[in-house]
Amino acid sequence: KIKILYYEALKKYVKIQIFIFCKEDNERNSYH
């Protein structure tokens, strides 16, 4: 049960990291 909770938290964390990365990437591209 703990493993499932950890996996869910990890998925959420990765999703947030990808979201932040994409946001920063888009902002960087808009400067050009």
mmCIF file of the N, C-alpha and C atoms, coordinates in Angstrom:
data_MODEL
# 
_entry.id   MODEL 
# 
loop_
_atom_site.group_PDB 
_atom_site.id 
_atom_site.type_symbol 
_atom_site.label_atom_id 
_atom_site.label_alt_id 
_atom_site.label_comp_id 
_atom_site.label_asym_id 
_atom_site.label_entity_id 
_atom_site.label_seq_id 
_atom_site.pdbx_PDB_ins_code 
_atom_site.Cartn_x 
_atom_site.Cartn_y 
_atom_site.Cartn_z 
_atom_site.occupancy 
_atom_site.B_iso_or_equiv 
_atom_site.pdbx_formal_charge 
_atom_site.auth_seq_id 
_atom_site.auth_comp_id 
_atom_site.auth_asym_id 
_atom_site.auth_atom_id 
_atom_site.pdbx_PDB_model_num 
ATOM 1  N N  . LYS A 1 1  ? 0.831  -1.206 0.000   1.00 0.00 ? 1  LYS A N  1 
ATOM 2  C CA . LYS A 1 1  ? 0.000  0.000  0.000   1.00 0.00 ? 1  LYS A CA 1 
ATOM 3  C C  . LYS A 1 1  ? 0.868  1.260  0.000   1.00 0.00 ? 1  LYS A C  1 
ATOM 4  N N  . ILE A 1 2  ? 1.915  1.264  0.792   1.00 0.00 ? 2  ILE A N  1 
ATOM 5  C CA . ILE A 1 2  ? 2.819  2.416  0.837   1.00 0.00 ? 2  ILE A CA 1 
ATOM 6  C C  . ILE A 1 2  ? 3.483  2.620  -0.532  1.00 0.00 ? 2  ILE A C  1 
ATOM 7  N N  . LYS A 1 3  ? 3.811  1.521  -1.192  1.00 0.00 ? 3  LYS A N  1 
ATOM 8  C CA . LYS A 1 3  ? 4.480  1.593  -2.494  1.00 0.00 ? 3  LYS A CA 1 
ATOM 9  C C  . LYS A 1 3  ? 3.591  2.287  -3.521  1.00 0.00 ? 3  LYS A C  1 
ATOM 10 N N  . ILE A 1 4  ? 2.282  2.004  -3.461  1.00 0.00 ? 4  ILE A N  1 
ATOM 11 C CA . ILE A 1 4  ? 1.340  2.616  -4.395  1.00 0.00 ? 4  ILE A CA 1 
ATOM 12 C C  . ILE A 1 4  ? 1.264  4.123  -4.146  1.00 0.00 ? 4  ILE A C  1 
ATOM 13 N N  . LEU A 1 5  ? 1.192  4.520  -2.883  1.00 0.00 ? 5  LEU A N  1 
ATOM 14 C CA . LEU A 1 5  ? 1.152  5.942  -2.542  1.00 0.00 ? 5  LEU A CA 1 
ATOM 15 C C  . LEU A 1 5  ? 2.416  6.641  -3.027  1.00 0.00 ? 5  LEU A C  1 
ATOM 16 N N  . TYR A 1 6  ? 3.552  5.988  -2.844  1.00 0.00 ? 6  TYR A N  1 
ATOM 17 C CA . TYR A 1 6  ? 4.826  6.548  -3.285  1.00 0.00 ? 6  TYR A CA 1 
ATOM 18 C C  . TYR A 1 6  ? 4.839  6.726  -4.795  1.00 0.00 ? 6  TYR A C  1 
ATOM 19 N N  . TYR A 1 7  ? 4.318  5.720  -5.499  1.00 0.00 ? 7  TYR A N  1 
ATOM 20 C CA . TYR A 1 7  ? 4.274  5.769  -6.961  1.00 0.00 ? 7  TYR A CA 1 
ATOM 21 C C  . TYR A 1 7  ? 3.374  6.901  -7.435  1.00 0.00 ? 7  TYR A C  1 
ATOM 22 N N  . GLU A 1 8  ? 2.229  7.084  -6.789  1.00 0.00 ? 8  GLU A N  1 
ATOM 23 C CA . GLU A 1 8  ? 1.301  8.164  -7.147  1.00 0.00 ? 8  GLU A CA 1 
ATOM 24 C C  . GLU A 1 8  ? 1.960  9.523  -6.923  1.00 0.00 ? 8  GLU A C  1 
ATOM 25 N N  . ALA A 1 9  ? 2.642  9.665  -5.797  1.00 0.00 ? 9  ALA A N  1 
ATOM 26 C CA . ALA A 1 9  ? 3.322  10.918 -5.484  1.00 0.00 ? 9  ALA A CA 1 
ATOM 27 C C  . ALA A 1 9  ? 4.428  11.191 -6.505  1.00 0.00 ? 9  ALA A C  1 
ATOM 28 N N  . LEU A 1 10 ? 5.113  10.143 -6.903  1.00 0.00 ? 10 LEU A N  1 
ATOM 29 C CA . LEU A 1 10 ? 6.200  10.280 -7.872  1.00 0.00 ? 10 LEU A CA 1 
ATOM 30 C C  . LEU A 1 10 ? 5.646  10.730 -9.225  1.00 0.00 ? 10 LEU A C  1 
ATOM 31 N N  . LYS A 1 11 ? 4.531  10.140 -9.634  1.00 0.00 ? 11 LYS A N  1 
ATOM 32 C CA . LYS A 1 11 ? 3.901  10.532 -10.902 1.00 0.00 ? 11 LYS A CA 1 
ATOM 33 C C  . LYS A 1 11 ? 3.520  12.009 -10.877 1.00 0.00 ? 11 LYS A C  1 
ATOM 34 N N  . LYS A 1 12 ? 2.941  12.447 -9.765  1.00 0.00 ? 12 LYS A N  1 
ATOM 35 C CA . LYS A 1 12 ? 2.538  13.850 -9.612  1.00 0.00 ? 12 LYS A CA 1 
ATOM 36 C C  . LYS A 1 12 ? 3.757  14.751 -9.687  1.00 0.00 ? 12 LYS A C  1 
ATOM 37 N N  . TYR A 1 13 ? 4.832  14.351 -9.004  1.00 0.00 ? 13 TYR A N  1 
ATOM 38 C CA . TYR A 1 13 ? 6.058  15.132 -8.980  1.00 0.00 ? 13 TYR A CA 1 
ATOM 39 C C  . TYR A 1 13 ? 6.641  15.275 -10.383 1.00 0.00 ? 13 TYR A C  1 
ATOM 40 N N  . VAL A 1 14 ? 6.681  14.156 -11.105 1.00 0.00 ? 14 VAL A N  1 
ATOM 41 C CA . VAL A 1 14 ? 7.229  14.175 -12.469 1.00 0.00 ? 14 VAL A CA 1 
ATOM 42 C C  . VAL A 1 14 ? 6.384  15.072 -13.370 1.00 0.00 ? 14 VAL A C  1 
ATOM 43 N N  . LYS A 1 15 ? 5.066  14.984 -13.212 1.00 0.00 ? 15 LYS A N  1 
ATOM 44 C CA . LYS A 1 15 ? 4.161  15.796 -14.031 1.00 0.00 ? 15 LYS A CA 1 
ATOM 45 C C  . LYS A 1 15 ? 4.417  17.284 -13.802 1.00 0.00 ? 15 LYS A C  1 
ATOM 46 N N  . ILE A 1 16 ? 4.614  17.649 -12.536 1.00 0.00 ? 16 ILE A N  1 
ATOM 47 C CA . ILE A 1 16 ? 4.883  19.046 -12.196 1.00 0.00 ? 16 ILE A CA 1 
ATOM 48 C C  . ILE A 1 16 ? 6.226  19.487 -12.783 1.00 0.00 ? 16 ILE A C  1 
ATOM 49 N N  . GLN A 1 17 ? 7.228  18.628 -12.679 1.00 0.00 ? 17 GLN A N  1 
ATOM 50 C CA . GLN A 1 17 ? 8.558  18.964 -13.213 1.00 0.00 ? 17 GLN A CA 1 
ATOM 51 C C  . GLN A 1 17 ? 8.486  19.181 -14.712 1.00 0.00 ? 17 GLN A C  1 
ATOM 52 N N  . ILE A 1 18 ? 7.762  18.307 -15.424 1.00 0.00 ? 18 ILE A N  1 
ATOM 53 C CA . ILE A 1 18 ? 7.622  18.435 -16.879 1.00 0.00 ? 18 ILE A CA 1 
ATOM 54 C C  . ILE A 1 18 ? 6.875  19.723 -17.203 1.00 0.00 ? 18 ILE A C  1 
ATOM 55 N N  . PHE A 1 19 ? 5.831  20.031 -16.419 1.00 0.00 ? 19 PHE A N  1 
ATOM 56 C CA . PHE A 1 19 ? 5.046  21.244 -16.643 1.00 0.00 ? 19 PHE A CA 1 
ATOM 57 C C  . PHE A 1 19 ? 5.923  22.483 -16.495 1.00 0.00 ? 19 PHE A C  1 
ATOM 58 N N  . ILE A 1 20 ? 6.723  22.522 -15.424 1.00 0.00 ? 20 ILE A N  1 
ATOM 59 C CA . ILE A 1 20 ? 7.613  23.661 -15.177 1.00 0.00 ? 20 ILE A CA 1 
ATOM 60 C C  . ILE A 1 20 ? 8.652  23.766 -16.289 1.00 0.00 ? 20 ILE A C  1 
ATOM 61 N N  . PHE A 1 21 ? 9.209  22.639 -16.692 1.00 0.00 ? 21 PHE A N  1 
ATOM 62 C CA . PHE A 1 21 ? 10.224 22.624 -17.742 1.00 0.00 ? 21 PHE A CA 1 
ATOM 63 C C  . PHE A 1 21 ? 9.653  23.162 -19.050 1.00 0.00 ? 21 PHE A C  1 
ATOM 64 N N  . CYS A 1 22 ? 8.443  22.708 -19.408 1.00 0.00 ? 22 CYS A N  1 
ATOM 65 C CA . CYS A 1 22 ? 7.799  23.153 -20.645 1.00 0.00 ? 22 CYS A CA 1 
ATOM 66 C C  . CYS A 1 22 ? 7.496  24.645 -20.583 1.00 0.00 ? 22 CYS A C  1 
ATOM 67 N N  . LYS A 1 23 ? 7.045  25.106 -19.415 1.00 0.00 ? 23 LYS A N  1 
ATOM 68 C CA . LYS A 1 23 ? 6.720  26.515 -19.249 1.00 0.00 ? 23 LYS A CA 1 
ATOM 69 C C  . LYS A 1 23 ? 7.965  27.371 -19.447 1.00 0.00 ? 23 LYS A C  1 
ATOM 70 N N  . GLU A 1 24 ? 9.056  26.969 -18.813 1.00 0.00 ? 24 GLU A N  1 
ATOM 71 C CA . GLU A 1 24 ? 10.309 27.720 -18.929 1.00 0.00 ? 24 GLU A CA 1 
ATOM 72 C C  . GLU A 1 24 ? 10.826 27.673 -20.360 1.00 0.00 ? 24 GLU A C  1 
ATOM 73 N N  . ASP A 1 25 ? 10.661 26.511 -21.004 1.00 0.00 ? 25 ASP A N  1 
ATOM 74 C CA . ASP A 1 25 ? 11.112 26.342 -22.378 1.00 0.00 ? 25 ASP A CA 1 
ATOM 75 C C  . ASP A 1 25 ? 10.322 27.260 -23.315 1.00 0.00 ? 25 ASP A C  1 
ATOM 76 N N  . ASN A 1 26 ? 9.015  27.345 -23.089 1.00 0.00 ? 26 ASN A N  1 
ATOM 77 C CA . ASN A 1 26 ? 8.172  28.218 -23.911 1.00 0.00 ? 26 ASN A CA 1 
ATOM 78 C C  . ASN A 1 26 ? 8.555  29.678 -23.725 1.00 0.00 ? 26 ASN A C  1 
ATOM 79 N N  . GLU A 1 27 ? 8.819  30.074 -22.485 1.00 0.00 ? 27 GLU A N  1 
ATOM 80 C CA . GLU A 1 27 ? 9.212  31.450 -22.210 1.00 0.00 ? 27 GLU A CA 1 
ATOM 81 C C  . GLU A 1 27 ? 10.559 31.774 -22.857 1.00 0.00 ? 27 GLU A C  1 
ATOM 82 N N  . ARG A 1 28 ? 11.459 30.809 -22.850 1.00 0.00 ? 28 ARG A N  1 
ATOM 83 C CA . ARG A 1 28 ? 12.772 30.996 -23.456 1.00 0.00 ? 28 ARG A CA 1 
ATOM 84 C C  . ARG A 1 28 ? 12.624 31.161 -24.974 1.00 0.00 ? 28 ARG A C  1 
ATOM 85 N N  . ASN A 1 29 ? 11.733 30.351 -25.570 1.00 0.00 ? 29 ASN A N  1 
ATOM 86 C CA . ASN A 1 29 ? 11.532 30.406 -27.017 1.00 0.00 ? 29 ASN A CA 1 
ATOM 87 C C  . ASN A 1 29 ? 10.894 31.720 -27.455 1.00 0.00 ? 29 ASN A C  1 
ATOM 88 N N  . SER A 1 30 ? 10.065 32.291 -26.601 1.00 0.00 ? 30 SER A N  1 
ATOM 89 C CA . SER A 1 30 ? 9.359  33.520 -26.969 1.00 0.00 ? 30 SER A CA 1 
ATOM 90 C C  . SER A 1 30 ? 10.292 34.732 -27.005 1.00 0.00 ? 30 SER A C  1 
ATOM 91 N N  . TYR A 1 31 ? 11.465 34.603 -26.443 1.00 0.00 ? 31 TYR A N  1 
ATOM 92 C CA . TYR A 1 31 ? 12.423 35.717 -26.476 1.00 0.00 ? 31 TYR A CA 1 
ATOM 93 C C  . TYR A 1 31 ? 13.043 35.887 -27.861 1.00 0.00 ? 31 TYR A C  1 
ATOM 94 N N  . HIS A 1 32 ? 13.126 34.798 -28.596 1.00 0.00 ? 32 HIS A N  1 
ATOM 95 C CA . HIS A 1 32 ? 13.785 34.847 -29.909 1.00 0.00 ? 32 HIS A CA 1 
ATOM 96 C C  . HIS A 1 32 ? 12.923 35.565 -30.945 1.00 0.00 ? 32 HIS A C  1 
# 
